[in-house]
Amino acid sequence: MALLTFDTAHKPRQSWASMAVLLAVMLVFPFVASQFGNSWVRIIDMALLYIMLALGLNIVVGFAGLLDLGYIAFFAVGAYLTGLLASPQFAALLESAVNYSPAMGDALVAMFGESIRTEGIHLSVWFIVPLAALVAALFGALLGAPTLKLRGDYLAIVTLGFGEIIRIFMNNLNDPINFTNGPQGINLIDPIRIFGVSLAGEAGSKATVFIGGFGIPSVNAYYFLFLLLCIVTIFMTSRLQHSRLGRAWVAIREDEIAAKAMGINTRNVKLLAFSMGASFGGVAGAMFAAFQGFVSPESFSLTESIAVLAMVVLGGIGHIPGVVMGGVLLAALPEVLRHVVEPAQQALFGKVVIEAEVLRQLLYGLAMVLIMLNRPAGLWPSPIKEDRPVAATDKDEKEEAVVS
Amino acid sequence: METFIQQILNGLVMGSMYALIALGYTMVYGVLNLINFAHGDVLMIGAMVGLSILHLLESAFPGLPGGVQLAIAIVGAIPATMLVNILIERIAYRRLRNAPRLAPLITAIGVSILLKTFAMMIWGRSPLPFPQLLSSEPIMIGGAVISQTQVLLIVLAVVCMFALAMLVEKTRIGRAMRAVAENPRVAGLMGVDSNRVIVTTFALGAALAAVAGVMWGANYASIQFETGTLPGMKAFCAAVLGGIGNIYGAMIGGIVLGIIESLGAGYIGDLTGGFLGSQYQDIFAFVVLILVLTVRPSGIMGERVADRA
C-alpha cells in the first residue's frame, strides 16, 4: 500500500495525489464498466452502500471499540422509513389503522390530507435522508442506553438480540396495523428525485437519466450519488476521528476507566458513538430502499450484520482507508466470483460444485478468523501505531491481560 | 387453566433444551471468560450428524426400534460435536487467549459462519425432515398434551445435568475445572494443566450440545444449517439470566427462560389487546437478557462465584 497513502498529516503531497488519482478512476469507472453491462455497475453501487455501512460501523467498533452485531438493524430502519414515507404503503397502513381505531385514522388523514388514503405519502429525498439519519440515530441511542454499563461480550449479544428483534418486528408488524407489510415487504418505493430528475429515469426512457440532453444509464446516476455520499461519509468520519470526540472514543476503546478518570463523560460519548454510527446506517438504508424500489426483511438478516463487520475487520479496524478497501473487497468480490466462478465450474466439472452464495459466506467467515489470528489490525492497518486498536500492538502487555 | 398447564409444559420442554445448551456456554465462559458464539452451530452439527447416522442405520439395519435408533444417533453425534468444538478451540481461540476481548469474539463469529457454510455444503440448503422415531401417541397431563419425545428430552436433560454436576463436584477433572475457573494462573501453579481442562470443558459442552441437537431434530422433525443460531442465542440469554459461569445458574436460567417464553407467547395477545401476537415469541429471550443485564447483571445465581465451573 506504499503507493497509495492517505496520511495527510505526514505525507500531504503523496496523499493528495493518491486521492486525485483514485477520484479520477472512480469518475471514469462506471462508463467503462457499463460497456460490459449494467449489472457490473449495479454491483459497485451496492458495494458503495456497503462501504457507507462499514464506515458507520467503524465508528462504533473501530473508534469506540464497542462490538455491535446488530448494525444492519439501522440500515433496516432507514430502508423501512423510506418504504413507509415514499411509497403507497402508507395508504395500506391507514386502511388498517382505520379498522383498528377510526379516531387515529381520521387524525392521520386530517394531518396529511385526503390524498394519502389512496396514494400514501411521497416525501422528497431531501426530507427522507435527514429523517432517516435522525430516526436511526434515535434507535442507536435506544440500543445504546441499556447496554452502556455492559462489557464488550455482553454488548455483542445484546446488539445481536436487538438486530433479531427489529427483524421480528419487520416480519410481523403487518397486523393489526400494517406498518411493514410483513414478509412480503414494501413495494413500489419512489426512486430518488434530485431537482426533479428521477435517478431511475422517466417512464419509457429505458432507465436512462437525461441531464441537460445528456443521457446516462440509471445505475450510473445512482453510482455518482452513492459515490458522493461515500465521499461525504469518509470526510465526516475522518474529521470525527481526529476531533475531540474521536479521541474520546479511542480513549474509551483503549481503557474505559482511565478515560473516565481523564474527565471524559463515557456515557454520553458512547451513546454518541452508537447514534452517529447508526445515522450513517440509516442514510445508507434510505438509499438502498430507493435504489432497489422494494424492501423486505430478508435483506436485513444477521448474515448482513456480520458481513459488514467482516468488512471492517478485514480492512483494518479503525482505519478509514482500510475499511473502505475491506468494503470493496467483501462486497464486490463475491459478486465478481458469482460471474466468474460459477461459469468456470460449469465448464470444468459440468455442474456448479460450490455456489457463489456459499463462497461468499466462506469468504466472510475466513476473513474474520484468519485476519484476527494473523493480522489483527487488518489488511491495511493505520500507519500510526496509536491509531490502531490494542489488538494490534500489545505484545508486551499480555501478562497483564491474563491476570484480569 | 388447561392452556396454562400446556404453556408450562411447553416451557419445560423448551427450558430443558435451553438449559442443555446454556451449560455449554456457561462452562466455556467459566474457564475462559469467552462467549463461544459458535456453540449454537455445534448443536446444529450434532443434529445433522445424528440425522446422517439415522439414515445409515435405516439402510444398514432396517427395522431397528425407534428408541434404539435415537440412542445410537445421540451416542454417535457426541464424538462428532466434541471433535468440532475441540478443533474450534484449538484453531480459533487458543492463540487469542491473551488477546484483547474483541479478537476472540470476532473469530468466534467467523467460526460460526464457517460452520454454517460447511453444513450448507455437506447437507444442503433446504430443511431436512427428521424421522419420527418414538411413538407419536401423546401423553395427557391434566388436559395438557406432551409428546413422548418431549418427555424423553426432559428426562435426558435432567440426567445430563445431574451427571455434569457430579463430574464437576466429585471428580478430579471437575476440581481442576473449578480451579481454572477461579484463577487460571494459580491453578497452573498448583499443577493443573489448564489446556487439558479447557479442552475437556469444550468437549463436555459439545456433548451436551449433541444431545440437545439430536433431540431438537426429534422434537421439531426438521433441521437446517441455520437451526442452531436462534436456540444458541437464546440459550446464551438463559446462561446470563442464571448467572453466567455458574452451571446451576445455567440449568435454572434455561428452565426459567423456557417458561417465560412460553407463557409470554401464550398471553402476549391478551396483554397487549391483540396488538402483538405469539409470533413475537422470539423477542422474550432478548428482552429478558436486556432486563437482567440492566437490573441484575450477575444473574439469578451470580453471587456464588466460587461455584463457577
Interface residues (C-beta under 8 A of the other chain):
Chain A: V61 G65 L67 L69 P146 T147 K149 L150 R151 G152 D153 Y154 A156 I157 V158 L160 G161 F162 E164 I165 I168 N171 N172 D175 P176 L302 T303 I306 L309 A310 V313 I317 I354 V358 Q361 L362 Y364 G365 L366 A367 M368 V369 M372 L373 P376 P389 V390 A391 D394 K398 A401 V402 V403
Chain B: N33 L34 I35 F37 I91 A92 R95 L96 N98 A99 P100 R101 L102 A103 P104 L105 I106 T107 I109 G110 V111 S112 I113 L114 K116 T117 M120 M121 P184 R185 T229 L230 M233 F236 C237 V240 G274 F275 L276 G277 Q279 Y280 D282 I283 A285 F286 V287 L289 I290 L293 T294 P297
